[in-house]
């Protein structure tokens, strides 16, 4: 699955999460694209000051986003158990991880599809 399919949150991707089909590889690929995209973005953004600033920024943002995803998935797993949903921990991790590219999505279309997956789940 490519980065565009992840950003579009294709219907087959949502169904794959719902059916829990090879979610480990999906998590690995989504993490790879998140880390590479964040590193490249922040490296270029920090490069205007100096190459060292670019390296620092290119390292910092992927670590921050990874910590954010892990913390969010852990909190949502606890909350899911408290409210009695049928979502597994790996499904919750996928929802948290695939939501990262959607943070800047202006229409909110992808966020509503993630919300529908979690509600219907």
C-alpha distance (Angstrom), angle and dihedral (degrees) to the residues before:
residue distance angle dihedral
X1 . . .
X2 3.78 . .
X3 3.78 130.1 .
X4 3.80 92.8 -101.7
X5 3.80 92.4 56.2
X6 3.79 88.9 50.1
X7 3.81 92.4 49.3
X8 3.82 92.1 45.7
X9 3.81 90.3 45.9
X10 3.80 91.7 -140.5
X11 3.79 120.1 -145.7
X12 3.81 91.6 -113.2
X13 3.80 89.1 55.0
X14 3.80 91.6 53.2
X15 3.80 90.4 47.9
X16 3.80 90.4 48.8
X17 3.79 90.3 55.7
X18 3.80 91.8 45.5
X19 3.83 91.4 51.2
X20 3.83 91.3 41.6
X21 3.82 92.8 -128.5
X22 3.82 112.8 171.3
X23 3.77 94.4 -33.2
X24 3.80 92.5 165.6
X25 3.79 92.0 68.6
X26 3.81 90.5 44.4
X27 3.80 91.0 53.2
X28 3.80 91.3 47.8
X29 3.80 93.1 49.4
X30 3.80 94.0 44.8
X31 3.82 90.1 49.0
X32 3.79 90.2 49.9
X33 3.80 93.0 51.8
X34 3.81 92.4 43.9
X35 3.81 92.9 50.9
X36 3.82 95.0 43.0
X37 3.79 93.4 46.0
X38 3.79 94.1 46.6
X39 3.81 92.7 45.3
X40 3.78 93.4 49.5
X41 3.80 93.7 44.7
X42 3.77 95.2 49.2
X43 3.81 93.5 40.7
X44 3.79 90.3 56.8
X45 3.79 91.5 42.0
X46 3.82 92.5 51.6
X47 3.79 93.6 42.4
X48 3.79 92.2 80.4
X49 3.82 89.1 74.8
X50 3.79 101.1 38.1
X51 3.81 140.9 -43.6
X52 3.80 89.6 -103.6
X53 3.81 90.4 55.1
X54 3.80 88.4 50.0
X55 3.81 91.2 53.6
X56 3.79 91.8 46.9
X57 3.80 93.3 48.7
X58 3.81 92.4 42.2
X59 3.79 89.1 56.7
X60 3.78 98.3 41.0
X61 3.81 101.9 55.2
X62 3.84 97.3 51.3
X63 3.81 89.8 50.0
X64 3.78 91.0 48.4
X65 3.81 93.5 48.6
X66 3.80 91.9 46.6
X67 3.80 90.9 51.4
X68 3.80 89.7 47.5
X69 3.82 92.9 51.9
X70 3.81 93.6 46.8
X71 3.82 92.7 47.4
X72 3.80 92.9 46.0
X73 3.80 93.0 47.5
X74 3.81 91.7 49.2
X75 3.80 92.7 49.3
X76 3.81 92.3 45.1
X77 3.81 91.2 49.2
X78 3.78 90.6 55.8
X79 3.79 91.5 45.1
X80 3.83 91.3 48.5
X81 3.79 90.8 54.2
X82 3.81 91.1 48.4
X83 3.79 93.8 53.1
X84 3.80 93.2 40.5
X85 3.81 103.3 -118.6
X86 3.78 121.9 162.5
X87 3.81 95.0 -129.1
X88 3.78 115.8 123.4
X89 3.79 123.2 -135.5
X90 3.82 91.6 -106.1
X91 3.82 91.2 52.2
X92 3.79 89.7 51.2
X93 3.80 90.1 48.8
X94 3.81 89.8 51.1
X95 3.80 92.0 50.1
X96 3.81 91.5 49.0
X97 3.79 93.1 45.1
X98 3.79 96.8 45.5
X99 3.78 90.1 49.3
X100 3.80 91.5 65.2
X101 3.83 96.4 79.0
X102 3.79 88.7 47.2
X103 3.80 96.0 61.0
X104 3.78 91.6 94.8
X105 3.80 96.8 36.0
X106 3.82 103.1 124.7
X107 3.80 99.7 -155.7
X108 3.78 98.4 50.5
X109 3.83 89.7 -136.7
X110 3.78 94.2 129.6
X111 3.79 92.9 45.0
X112 3.79 90.2 54.4
X113 3.82 90.2 52.4
X114 3.81 91.2 50.8
X115 3.80 88.8 48.6
X116 3.82 90.0 50.4
X117 3.80 90.4 51.3
X118 3.79 91.9 51.4
X119 3.81 94.2 45.0
X120 3.80 96.9 44.9
X121 3.84 93.3 33.5
